[in-house]
């Protein structure tokens, strides 16, 4: 696997740079960390090779595993659900005057949306995060349920308006009015709605429109 060998060489060079910057003591003290670099790089490069045939517009199906409230893995491929945002690790809010980190609850909700079902994702774009590709995609289950809608309807994700153009706005309003899921946060969910250009500005033009079984 020439591609995997190349990735290992890159990781080895990265480890070498750590040693050059911080000295041999770092190599001894943090040898487990350096070994982890190699393991992660090898694994991630293998993932990249397995997903090399995926392209924008293509579909991929299988059993899904929830990674967080807006991402899932199908086999070794990482998909981020288009049009929604969910709390990241460390995100928190106050709920009934108590500090709450809702990422785990949001992840459980996504797991519930896809559990026991075949999930199909249609890729809208492909990004790179560290050593692996992340496929931004609309996803639905074999019973026709839009996975993003499942999360929004239950209140465990919010409409990522910057990318969705408000596609899930009405469902989000229903969840907010019922104080479901993340809407138990005193000041609203700890999620993103707009990009670096500020409120009211779309992150992409034209805005992608879902075409799955339950598309509006």
N, CA, C and O of each residue as an XYZ file, in Angstrom:
864
protein
N       0.855     -1.203      0.000
C       0.000      0.000      0.000
C       0.886      1.246      0.000
O       1.226      1.768      1.062
N       1.254      1.715     -1.174
C       2.162      2.857     -1.249
C       1.643      4.078     -0.526
O       2.416      4.799      0.105
N       0.317      4.330     -0.607
C      -0.241      5.511      0.044
C      -0.077      5.451      1.545
O       0.216      6.460      2.185
N      -0.267      4.258      2.117
C      -0.126      4.087      3.559
C       1.321      4.276      3.988
O       1.598      4.878      5.025
N       2.257      3.747      3.167
C       3.674      3.916      3.471
C       4.037      5.385      3.477
O       4.788      5.837      4.341
N       3.508      6.142      2.511
C       3.785      7.578      2.452
C       3.264      8.281      3.692
O       3.930      9.162      4.236
N       2.091      7.901      4.138
C       1.520      8.515      5.330
C       2.363      8.217      6.561
O       2.559      9.085      7.411
N       2.860      6.989      6.656
C       3.702      6.635      7.796
C       5.002      7.445      7.776
O       5.513      7.846      8.821
N       5.522      7.676      6.574
C       6.731      8.482      6.471
C       6.484      9.910      6.935
O       7.331     10.515      7.592
N       5.305     10.448      6.584
C       4.949     11.801      7.025
C       4.843     11.852      8.546
O       5.344     12.780      9.180
N       4.185     10.846      9.125
C       4.032     10.810     10.576
C       5.387     10.672     11.263
O       5.631     11.288     12.301
N       6.276      9.852     10.673
C       7.601      9.675     11.239
C       8.382     10.991     11.200
O       9.113     11.325     12.132
N       8.211     11.725     10.109
C       8.873     13.026      9.996
C       8.333     13.998     11.035
O       9.082     14.793     11.603
N       7.012     13.926     11.280
C       6.395     14.784     12.290
C       6.949     14.465     13.674
O       7.248     15.371     14.452
N       7.084     13.180     13.979
C       7.648     12.777     15.260
C       9.086     13.266     15.381
O       9.507     13.732     16.440
N       9.839     13.153     14.279
C      11.217     13.625     14.279
C      11.312     15.107     14.541
O      12.232     15.566     15.217
N      10.367     15.860     14.011
C      10.367     17.298     14.229
C      10.115     17.626     15.688
O      10.684     18.581     16.217
N       9.254     16.834     16.356
C       9.024     17.033     17.790
C      10.325     16.849     18.560
O      10.635     17.618     19.469
N      11.084     15.817     18.184
C      12.350     15.557     18.861
C      13.337     16.682     18.619
O      14.014     17.126     19.546
N      13.425     17.151     17.370
C      14.366     18.228     17.057
C      14.031     19.508     17.808
O      14.919     20.246     18.236
N      12.730     19.758     17.962
C      12.310     20.993     18.629
C      12.509     20.946     20.142
O      12.863     21.954     20.755
N      12.283     19.779     20.744
C      12.255     19.709     22.202
C      13.344     18.831     22.813
O      13.464     18.753     24.035
N      14.139     18.171     21.970
C      15.267     17.411     22.475
C      14.962     15.954     22.735
O      13.807     15.527     22.737
N      16.043     15.188     22.956
C      15.898     13.752     23.152
C      15.089     13.402     24.388
O      14.448     12.352     24.441
N      15.119     14.286     25.389
C      14.358     14.008     26.618
C      12.883     13.874     26.313
O      12.176     13.066     26.915
N      12.427     14.692     25.354
C      11.017     14.620     24.968
C      10.696     13.265     24.362
O       9.618     12.712     24.575
N      11.659     12.736     23.595
C      11.450     11.431     22.975
C      11.252     10.350     24.030
O      10.400      9.474     23.881
N      12.040     10.416     25.090
C      11.922      9.423     26.148
C      10.651      9.633     26.955
O       9.901      8.695     27.223
N      10.424     10.904     27.340
C       9.285     11.223     28.203
C       7.957     11.009     27.496
O       6.981     10.582     28.112
N       7.924     11.307     26.210
C       6.649     11.261     25.483
C       6.662     10.214     24.373
O       6.039     10.406     23.329
N       7.366      9.114     24.596
C       7.446      8.101     23.543
C       6.073      7.519     23.210
O       5.811      7.130     22.072
N       5.205      7.466     24.216
C       3.852      6.966     23.939
C       3.105      7.932     23.034
O       2.355      7.518     22.151
N       3.318      9.228     23.262
C       2.671     10.228     22.414
C       3.149     10.098     20.978
O       2.352     10.167     20.043
N       4.469      9.906     20.803
C       5.020      9.779     19.455
C       4.508      8.511     18.781
O       4.213      8.513     17.585
N       4.404      7.437     19.544
C       3.864      6.199     18.985
C       2.418      6.403     18.564
O       1.974      5.868     17.548
N       1.680      7.191     19.363
C       0.274      7.459     19.039
C       0.164      8.208     17.722
O      -0.768      7.977     16.952
N       1.118      9.112     17.453
C       1.105      9.837     16.181
C       1.142      8.852     15.021
O       0.393      8.985     14.052
N       2.030      7.856     15.134
C       2.165      6.865     14.068
C       0.903      6.032     13.910
O       0.455      5.766     12.795
N       0.336      5.625     15.039
C      -0.874      4.790     14.985
C      -2.035      5.564     14.375
O      -2.735      5.052     13.501
N      -2.243      6.811     14.838
C      -3.341      7.626     14.317
C      -3.150      7.897     12.838
O      -4.100      7.821     12.059
N      -1.919      8.214     12.450
C      -1.655      8.498     11.045
C      -1.930      7.284     10.176
O      -2.534      7.401      9.110
N      -1.484      6.108     10.635
C      -1.707      4.886      9.874
C      -3.187      4.605      9.718
O      -3.661      4.292      8.626
N      -3.919      4.721     10.828
C      -5.358      4.475     10.794
C      -6.077      5.461      9.895
O      -6.925      5.083      9.086
N      -5.724      6.746     10.048
C      -6.396      7.782      9.263
C      -6.100      7.662      7.789
O      -6.975      7.887      6.953
N      -4.854      7.304      7.460
C      -4.505      7.137      6.051
C      -5.239      5.949      5.447
O      -5.656      5.989      4.289
N      -5.392      4.903      6.228
C      -6.168      3.760      5.755
C      -7.598      4.173      5.486
O      -8.198      3.739      4.503
N      -8.164      5.029      6.375
C      -9.511      5.550      6.171
C      -9.580      6.340      4.876
O     -10.524      6.198      4.099
N      -8.569      7.179      4.651
C      -8.564      8.015      3.449
C      -8.538      7.162      2.204
O      -9.192      7.488      1.214
N      -7.777      6.055      2.240
C      -7.724      5.185      1.078
C      -9.068      4.500      0.845
O      -9.523      4.384     -0.293
N      -9.706      4.042      1.938
C     -10.977      3.328      1.791
C     -12.065      4.229      1.254
O     -13.002      3.750      0.615
N     -11.960      5.553      1.503
C     -12.990      6.480      1.040
C     -12.574      7.208     -0.225
O     -13.225      8.166     -0.644
N     -11.478      6.748     -0.837
C     -10.972      7.451     -2.007
C     -11.942      7.473     -3.174
O     -11.871      8.369     -4.014
N     -12.872      6.478     -3.245
C     -13.801      6.422     -4.368
C     -15.003      7.334     -4.174
O     -15.781      7.534     -5.106
N     -15.169      7.897     -2.958
C     -16.305      8.765     -2.701
C     -16.043     10.151     -3.280
O     -14.939     10.685     -3.175
N     -17.070     10.719     -3.887
C     -16.936     12.043     -4.498
C     -18.225     12.821     -4.289
O     -19.244     12.248     -3.903
N     -18.185     14.112     -4.540
C     -19.367     14.956     -4.392
C     -20.484     14.426     -5.287
O     -20.279     14.171     -6.474
N     -21.660     14.265     -4.700
C     -22.809     13.755     -5.437
C     -23.010     12.259     -5.291
O     -24.092     11.755     -5.591
N     -21.988     11.532     -4.835
C     -22.134     10.086     -4.694
C     -22.850      9.745     -3.394
O     -22.932     10.568     -2.481
N     -23.364      8.529     -3.322
C     -24.075      8.059     -2.141
C     -23.349      6.865     -1.538
O     -22.724      6.070     -2.239
N     -23.450      6.766     -0.224
C     -22.800      5.670      0.482
C     -23.754      5.184      1.560
O     -24.318      5.992      2.298
N     -23.942      3.868      1.662
C     -24.920      3.309      2.598
C     -24.288      2.274      3.505
O     -23.292      1.641      3.157
N     -24.887      2.114      4.678
C     -24.438      1.088      5.602
C     -24.943      1.348      7.005
O     -25.752      2.249      7.228
N     -24.470      0.565      7.938
C     -24.794      0.752      9.348
C     -23.965      1.918      9.880
O     -22.755      1.974      9.662
N     -24.613      2.840     10.572
C     -23.941      4.055     11.027
C     -23.680      4.022     12.530
O     -24.467      3.480     13.306
N     -22.563      4.612     12.912
C     -22.199      4.773     14.313
C     -22.098      6.263     14.621
O     -21.373      6.989     13.942
N     -22.819      6.721     15.637
C     -22.786      8.142     15.999
C     -21.444      8.496     16.617
O     -20.953      7.799     17.505
N     -20.852      9.594     16.136
C     -19.581     10.092     16.663
C     -19.849     11.216     17.663
O     -19.271     11.253     18.749
N     -20.720     12.112     17.278
C     -21.223     13.168     18.151
C     -22.627     13.489     17.644
O     -23.220     12.682     16.928
N     -23.165     14.645     18.001
C     -24.537     14.935     17.620
C     -24.748     15.336     16.166
O     -25.887     15.458     15.717
N     -23.660     15.542     15.427
C     -23.815     15.932     14.029
C     -22.915     15.148     13.081
O     -22.839     15.460     11.893
N     -22.229     14.127     13.606
C     -21.321     13.327     12.779
C     -21.546     11.847     13.020
O     -21.901     11.424     14.120
N     -21.331     11.063     11.960
C     -21.445      9.622     12.099
C     -20.448      8.941     11.166
O     -19.985      9.523     10.185
N     -20.135      7.703     11.498
C     -19.253      6.882     10.673
C     -20.052      5.764     10.042
O     -20.857      5.109     10.704
N     -19.824      5.549      8.752
C     -20.349      4.380      8.062
C     -19.123      3.633      7.552
O     -18.394      4.119      6.688
N     -18.914      2.447      8.104
C     -17.665      1.713      7.886
C     -16.531      2.607      8.362
O     -16.532      3.012      9.525
N     -15.576      2.928      7.520
C     -14.465      3.768      7.975
C     -14.585      5.200      7.478
O     -13.630      5.973      7.565
N     -15.760      5.559      6.955
C     -15.949      6.892      6.382
C     -16.695      7.806      7.345
O     -17.716      7.422      7.916
N     -16.180      9.014      7.520
C     -16.770      9.996      8.425
C     -17.697     10.935      7.653
O     -17.308     11.508      6.635
N     -18.930     11.086      8.150
C     -19.915     11.980      7.539
C     -20.375     13.010      8.565
O     -20.682     12.666      9.706
N     -20.418     14.256      8.157
C     -20.990     15.309      8.982
C     -22.327     15.688      8.356
O     -22.402     15.975      7.162
N     -23.361     15.686      9.154
C     -24.713     15.872      8.627
C     -24.925     17.317      8.182
O     -24.735     18.257      8.954
N     -25.312     17.465      6.953
C     -25.526     18.789      6.358
C     -26.652     19.540      7.067
O     -27.658     18.948      7.456
N     -26.469     20.841      7.228
C     -27.553     21.725      7.641
C     -27.864     21.816      9.115
O     -28.760     22.560      9.514
N     -27.132     21.061      9.944
C     -27.401     21.117     11.382
C     -26.091     21.336     12.143
O     -25.003     21.112     11.611
N     -26.215     21.771     13.379
C     -25.050     21.824     14.254
C     -25.463     21.302     15.622
O     -26.585     21.527     16.077
N     -24.546     20.608     16.264
C     -24.784     20.056     17.598
C     -23.595     20.420     18.484
O     -22.528     20.761     17.972
N     -23.761     20.352     19.793
C     -22.677     20.758     20.702
C     -21.398     19.954     20.500
O     -21.437     18.736     20.325
N     -20.273     20.647     20.527
C     -18.977     19.994     20.459
C     -18.512     19.641     21.865
O     -19.110     20.057     22.857
N     -17.443     18.871     21.931
C     -16.885     18.507     23.229
C     -16.487     19.775     23.995
O     -15.809     20.647     23.452
N     -16.902     19.866     25.220
C     -16.577     21.025     26.044
C     -17.624     22.115     26.007
O     -17.624     22.993     26.870
N     -18.525     22.085     25.023
C     -19.584     23.106     24.955
C     -20.537     22.923     26.132
O     -20.836     21.796     26.527
N     -21.002     24.018     26.680
C     -21.877     23.919     27.841
C     -22.869     25.075     27.857
O     -22.726     26.063     27.135
N     -23.869     24.917     28.698
C     -24.850     25.972     28.915
C     -25.380     25.805     30.341
O     -25.062     24.833     31.026
N     -26.188     26.767     30.770
C     -26.886     26.623     32.046
C     -28.305     26.148     31.761
O     -29.002     26.715     30.920
N     -28.717     25.123     32.456
C     -30.076     24.599     32.329
C     -30.669     24.498     33.726
O     -30.159     23.768     34.576
N     -31.733     25.224     33.953
C     -32.337     25.300     35.289
C     -31.274     25.672     36.331
O     -31.220     25.118     37.430
N     -30.434     26.635     35.935
C     -29.392     27.197     36.804
C     -28.266     26.215     37.136
O     -27.485     26.452     38.057
N     -28.186     25.119     36.388
C     -27.081     24.178     36.570
C     -26.274     24.091     35.279
O     -26.830     24.093     34.181
N     -24.956     24.016     35.433
C     -24.079     23.906     34.273
C     -24.229     22.528     33.634
O     -24.197     21.504     34.317
N     -24.396     22.524     32.299
C     -24.685     21.279     31.586
C     -23.846     21.213     30.320
O     -23.788     22.173     29.552
N     -23.189     20.064     30.106
C     -22.464     19.800     28.860
C     -23.279     18.777     28.067
O     -23.246     17.587     28.380
N     -24.011     19.229     27.043
C     -24.992     18.356     26.388
C     -24.471     17.508     25.235
O     -25.262     16.848     24.561
N     -23.154     17.507     24.988
C     -22.657     16.751     23.832
C     -23.037     15.278     23.908
O     -23.501     14.703     22.924
N     -22.841     14.673     25.064
C     -23.133     13.241     25.196
C     -24.602     12.947     24.948
O     -24.934     11.962     24.289
N     -25.483     13.786     25.466
C     -26.924     13.583     25.251
C     -27.275     13.732     23.775
O     -28.114     12.998     23.253
N     -26.630     14.685     23.105
C     -26.869     14.885     21.677
C     -26.381     13.683     20.874
O     -27.020     13.276     19.904
N     -25.255     13.120     21.280
C     -24.720     11.930     20.609
C     -25.664     10.749     20.783
O     -25.900      9.994     19.840
N     -26.201     10.591     21.985
C     -27.164      9.522     22.246
C     -28.398      9.683     21.369
O     -28.956      8.700     20.881
N     -28.818     10.922     21.173
C     -29.990     11.190     20.335
C     -29.726     10.786     18.888
O     -30.591     10.194     18.243
N     -28.531     11.102     18.371
C     -28.204     10.709     16.999
C     -28.143      9.198     16.882
O     -28.580      8.625     15.884
N     -27.601      8.554     17.905
C     -27.550      7.088     17.908
C     -28.962      6.511     17.822
O     -29.201      5.521     17.130
N     -29.886      7.141     18.531
C     -31.271      6.682     18.509
C     -31.897      6.868     17.128
O     -32.707      6.047     16.698
N     -31.525      7.939     16.439
C     -32.075      8.213     15.100
C     -31.665      7.153     14.079
O     -32.424      6.860     13.155
N     -30.464      6.572     14.239
C     -29.932      5.672     13.209
C     -29.864      4.213     13.645
O     -29.596      3.335     12.825
N     -30.101      3.950     14.917
C     -29.916      2.594     15.445
C     -30.816      1.574     14.758
O     -32.019      1.788     14.611
N     -30.211      0.455     14.339
C     -30.962     -0.620     13.718
C     -31.415     -0.331     12.302
O     -32.227     -1.075     11.752
N     -30.909      0.731     11.701
C     -31.330      1.132     10.361
C     -30.127      1.228      9.427
O     -28.986      1.387      9.861
N     -30.415      1.129      8.144
C     -29.398      1.392      7.130
C     -29.448      2.873      6.797
O     -30.515      3.418      6.512
N     -28.304      3.514      6.833
C     -28.232      4.949      6.573
C     -27.554      5.187      5.224
O     -26.526      4.584      4.915
N     -28.143      6.069      4.437
C     -27.555      6.471      3.155
C     -27.212      7.948      3.233
O     -28.030      8.760      3.664
N     -26.004      8.294      2.816
C     -25.565      9.687      2.811
C     -25.193     10.107      1.394
O     -24.426      9.421      0.718
N     -25.736     11.227      0.950
C     -25.358     11.805     -0.338
C     -24.408     12.966     -0.064
O     -24.752     13.897      0.664
N     -23.231     12.911     -0.639
C     -22.161     13.859     -0.320
C     -22.370     15.199     -1.019
O     -22.546     15.266     -2.235
N     -22.345     16.268     -0.214
C     -22.483     17.624     -0.737
C     -21.124     18.260     -0.977
O     -20.937     18.970     -1.966
N     -20.177     18.014     -0.084
C     -18.802     18.468     -0.278
C     -17.882     17.653      0.602
O     -18.335     16.930      1.490
N     -16.594     17.770      0.356
C     -15.606     17.000      1.103
C     -14.590     17.955      1.705
O     -14.026     18.803      1.013
N     -14.364     17.805      3.008
C     -13.376     18.614      3.704
C     -12.318     17.689      4.298
O     -12.513     16.477      4.385
N     -11.198     18.278      4.702
C     -10.161     17.490      5.362
C      -9.992     17.984      6.789
O      -9.860     19.181      7.041
N      -9.999     17.042      7.706
C      -9.795     17.354      9.119
C      -8.656     16.489      9.631
O      -8.801     15.271      9.733
N      -7.537     17.098      9.950
C      -6.323     16.387     10.312
C      -5.958     15.420      9.193
O      -5.749     15.846      8.057
N      -5.879     14.132      9.494
C      -5.407     13.176      8.495
C      -6.531     12.550      7.672
O      -6.260     11.743      6.783
N      -7.777     12.903      7.946
C      -8.856     12.192      7.283
C      -9.796     13.121      6.539
O      -9.827     14.327      6.779
N     -10.568     12.527      5.622
C     -11.592     13.272      4.910
C     -12.888     13.237      5.703
O     -13.228     12.230      6.324
N     -13.602     14.353      5.673
C     -14.918     14.434      6.286
C     -15.899     14.785      5.176
O     -15.721     15.774      4.464
N     -16.922     13.974      5.039
C     -17.893     14.149      3.962
C     -19.133     14.869      4.503
O     -19.870     14.316      5.319
N     -19.355     16.084      4.051
C     -20.564     16.814      4.434
C     -21.698     16.249      3.581
O     -21.610     16.246      2.353
N     -22.755     15.776      4.222
C     -23.756     15.034      3.455
C     -25.141     15.116      4.075
O     -25.302     15.247      5.288
N     -26.128     15.035      3.203
C     -27.491     14.820      3.700
C     -27.637     13.317      3.885
O     -27.215     12.543      3.025
N     -28.221     12.901      4.983
C     -28.315     11.478      5.290
C     -29.755     11.118      5.636
O     -30.485     11.916      6.225
N     -30.145      9.920      5.266
C     -31.484      9.448      5.600
C     -31.428      7.953      5.883
O     -30.505      7.261      5.454
N     -32.427      7.467      6.611
C     -32.497      6.060      6.966
C     -33.365      5.315      5.969
O     -34.046      5.928      5.146
N     -33.338      3.980      6.045
C     -34.054      3.174      5.060
C     -35.568      3.303      5.159
O     -36.284      2.833      4.275
N     -36.067      3.933      6.224
C     -37.503      4.193      6.306
C     -37.849      5.595      5.791
O     -38.980      6.056      5.942
N     -36.861      6.270      5.180
C     -37.103      7.573      4.566
C     -36.929      8.762      5.494
O     -37.199      9.894      5.093
N     -36.486      8.534      6.723
C     -36.328      9.612      7.696
C     -35.044     10.396      7.442
O     -33.957      9.820      7.387
N     -35.175     11.701      7.289
C     -34.027     12.600      7.185
C     -33.357     12.647      8.561
O     -33.995     13.010      9.550
N     -32.066     12.279      8.627
C     -31.382     12.210      9.918
C     -31.258     13.600     10.553
O     -31.413     13.749     11.765
N     -30.982     14.601      9.739
C     -30.912     15.965     10.260
C     -32.244     16.395     10.854
O     -32.291     17.026     11.910
N     -33.323     16.049     10.167
C     -34.660     16.383     10.665
C     -34.947     15.676     11.979
O     -35.554     16.252     12.882
N     -34.508     14.426     12.086
C     -34.709     13.668     13.321
C     -34.069     14.387     14.507
O     -34.651     14.462     15.589
N     -32.867     14.913     14.290
C     -32.154     15.613     15.365
C     -32.789     16.957     15.694
O     -32.923     17.313     16.864
N     -33.178     17.699     14.669
C     -33.789     19.014     14.877
C     -35.145     18.876     15.562
O     -35.458     19.616     16.495
N     -35.940     17.927     15.091
C     -37.296     17.747     15.622
C     -37.273     17.421     17.111
O     -38.151     17.851     17.859
N     -36.264     16.657     17.537
C     -36.162     16.275     18.940
C     -35.445     17.333     19.779
O     -35.362     17.213     21.001
N     -34.930     18.363     19.119
C     -34.281     19.454     19.834
C     -32.820     19.220     20.161
O     -32.236     19.977     20.936
N     -32.203     18.166     19.576
C     -30.823     17.844     19.929
C     -29.800     18.402     18.958
O     -28.608     18.113     19.069
N     -30.261     19.203     18.002
C     -29.383     19.945     17.090
C     -30.132     21.203     16.686
O     -31.349     21.299     16.845
N     -29.390     22.160     16.165
C     -30.025     23.401     15.702
C     -29.787     23.578     14.214
O     -28.868     22.988     13.645
N     -30.609     24.380     13.602
C     -30.481     24.680     12.176
C     -29.202     25.489     11.948
O     -29.040     26.567     12.520
N     -28.300     24.978     11.122
C     -27.057     25.694     10.808
C     -27.356     26.607      9.630
O     -27.010     26.306      8.487
N     -27.998     27.717      9.923
C     -28.595     28.586      8.908
C     -27.600     29.079      7.877
O     -27.950     29.265      6.711
N     -26.374     29.291      8.293
C     -25.337     29.761      7.382
C     -25.196     28.836      6.176
O     -24.927     29.290      5.064
N     -25.383     27.523      6.407
C     -25.270     26.535      5.327
C     -26.619     26.054      4.820
O     -26.762     25.722      3.644
N     -27.614     26.016      5.710
C     -28.912     25.426      5.332
C     -29.858     26.412      4.674
O     -30.814     26.019      4.005
N     -29.583     27.712      4.871
C     -30.532     28.706      4.362
C     -31.851     28.673      5.105
O     -32.870     29.142      4.597
N     -31.835     28.115      6.323
C     -33.063     28.039      7.117
C     -33.929     26.839      6.790
O     -35.125     26.828      7.085
N     -33.322     25.824      6.177
C     -34.075     24.641      5.741
C     -34.856     23.993      6.884
O     -35.985     23.542      6.690
N     -34.255     23.949      8.070
C     -34.905     23.295      9.213
C     -35.523     24.300     10.187
O     -35.863     23.938     11.313
N     -35.669     25.537      9.771
C     -36.094     26.606     10.690
C     -37.430     26.303     11.361
O     -37.559     26.473     12.574
N     -38.420     25.861     10.599
C     -39.754     25.628     11.160
C     -39.737     24.503     12.204
O     -40.375     24.604     13.251
N     -38.996     23.433     11.900
C     -38.892     22.330     12.860
C     -38.164     22.775     14.117
O     -38.511     22.370     15.227
N     -37.158     23.605     13.934
C     -36.430     24.116     15.089
C     -37.344     24.961     15.971
O     -37.284     24.876     17.198
N     -38.178     25.766     15.350
C     -39.105     26.606     16.118
C     -40.042     25.748     16.961
O     -40.332     26.076     18.112
N     -40.512     24.645     16.377
C     -41.395     23.738     17.117
C     -40.670     23.159     18.338
O     -41.230     23.102     19.433
N     -39.425     22.734     18.136
C     -38.659     22.161     19.250
C     -38.381     23.212     20.319
O     -38.431     22.918     21.513
N     -38.090     24.431     19.890
C     -37.820     25.511     20.849
C     -39.064     25.834     21.658
O     -38.982     26.038     22.869
N     -40.209     25.882     21.004
C     -41.461     26.200     21.710
C     -41.834     25.126     22.733
O     -42.520     25.400     23.718
N     -41.367     23.895     22.482
C     -41.644     22.796     23.415
C     -40.513     22.591     24.427
O     -40.592     21.714     25.287
N     -39.458     23.410     24.315
C     -38.290     23.306     25.204
C     -37.706     21.898     25.193
O     -37.400     21.324     26.239
N     -37.558     21.346     23.964
C     -37.029     19.996     23.832
C     -35.503     20.010     23.754
O     -34.909     20.955     23.235
N     -34.882     18.961     24.271
C     -33.455     18.763     24.100
C     -32.603     19.952     24.504
O     -32.632     20.392     25.654
N     -31.841     20.469     23.543
C     -30.940     21.586     23.799
C     -31.674     22.865     24.172
O     -31.082     23.789     24.729
N     -32.951     22.913     23.866
C     -33.716     24.121     24.176
C     -34.063     24.220     25.660
O     -34.770     25.138     26.078
N     -33.562     23.269     26.456
C     -33.625     23.417     27.912
C     -32.518     24.346     28.405
O     -32.539     24.777     29.558
N     -31.547     24.658     27.536
C     -30.500     25.617     27.906
C     -31.149     26.978     28.158
O     -31.992     27.423     27.380
N     -30.759     27.623     29.226
C     -31.381     28.887     29.610
C     -31.273     29.952     28.524
O     -32.193     30.748     28.334
N     -30.132     29.965     27.802
C     -29.916     30.983     26.777
C     -29.793     30.399     25.377
O     -29.153     30.981     24.501
N     -30.411     29.249     25.180
C     -30.367     28.621     23.866
C     -29.196     27.659     23.729
O     -28.279     27.678     24.551
N     -29.218     26.818     22.698
C     -28.192     25.782     22.527
C     -26.795     26.364     22.299
O     -26.655     27.417     21.676
N     -25.762     25.678     22.802
C     -24.378     26.101     22.557
C     -23.899     25.573     21.202
O     -22.975     24.763     21.119
N     -24.548     26.053     20.157
C     -24.244     25.609     18.793
C     -24.008     26.814     17.896
O     -24.248     27.958     18.284
N     -23.531     26.529     16.680
C     -23.261     27.598     15.718
C     -24.441     27.760     14.764
O     -25.110     26.791     14.407
N     -24.679     29.009     14.361
C     -25.736     29.289     13.393
C     -25.193     30.021     12.172
O     -25.657     29.805     11.053
N     -24.209     30.890     12.393
C     -23.635     31.692     11.306
C     -22.134     31.501     11.222
O     -21.516     30.983     12.153
N     -21.549     31.915     10.114
C     -20.117     31.767      9.904
C     -19.344     33.019     10.244
O     -19.843     33.909     10.932
N     -18.120     33.078      9.756
C     -17.216     34.172     10.125
C     -17.631     35.524      9.563
O     -17.155     36.563     10.020
N     -18.522     35.510      8.566
C     -18.959     36.782      7.971
C     -20.164     37.382      8.691
O     -20.659     38.441      8.303
N     -20.632     36.708      9.734
C     -21.679     37.283     10.560
C     -23.085     36.857     10.199
O     -23.319     36.205      9.181
N     -24.014     37.240     11.055
C     -25.420     36.856     10.888
C     -25.991     37.399      9.587
O     -25.706     38.524      9.177
N     -26.803     36.566      8.954
C     -27.481     36.982      7.735
C     -26.715     36.709      6.460
O     -27.242     36.933      5.370
N     -25.475     36.228      6.565
C     -24.658     35.970      5.377
C     -24.479     34.471      5.194
O     -23.974     33.791      6.087
N     -24.890     33.954      4.043
C     -24.743     32.534      3.769
C     -23.276     32.163      3.625
O     -22.470     32.949      3.126
N     -22.941     30.966      4.063
C     -21.559     30.487      3.957
C     -21.254     29.941      2.572
O     -20.091     29.827      2.184
N     -22.295     29.607      1.832
C     -22.115     29.070      0.484
C     -23.147     29.671     -0.461
O     -24.257     30.017     -0.056
N     -22.762     29.787     -1.711
C     -23.699     30.269     -2.732
C     -23.470     29.470     -4.021
O     -22.354     29.431     -4.539
N     -24.536     28.830     -4.539
C     -25.889     28.785     -3.979
C     -25.964     27.846     -2.774
O     -25.098     26.992     -2.586
N     -26.996     28.012     -1.973
C     -27.223     27.139     -0.822
C     -27.668     25.772     -1.326
O     -28.555     25.674     -2.174
N     -27.061     24.743     -0.812
C     -27.404     23.368     -1.209
C     -28.840     23.050     -0.817
O     -29.315     23.469      0.238
N     -29.516     22.314     -1.667
C     -30.890     21.880     -1.360
C     -30.932     20.354     -1.330
O     -30.572     19.714     -2.318
N     -31.363     19.759     -0.220
C     -31.443     18.305     -0.113
C     -32.326     17.702     -1.201
O     -33.276     18.321     -1.683
N     -31.971     16.453     -1.573
C     -32.735     15.753     -2.609
C     -33.092     14.334     -2.193
O     -33.488     13.516     -3.023
N     -32.947     14.043     -0.889
C     -33.254     12.703     -0.386
C     -34.750     12.424     -0.369
O     -35.547     13.272     -0.772
N     -35.138     11.230      0.100
C     -36.539     10.797      0.078
C     -37.504     11.768      0.775
O     -38.634     11.948      0.321
N     -37.061     12.394      1.877
C     -37.965     13.268      2.614
C     -37.744     14.733      2.338
O     -38.222     15.579      3.094
N     -37.029     15.062      1.268
C     -36.690     16.467      0.981
C     -37.933     17.294      0.727
O     -38.912     16.828      0.144
N     -37.861     18.569      1.194
C     -39.004     19.474      1.018
C     -38.945     20.136     -0.352
O     -39.819     20.933     -0.690
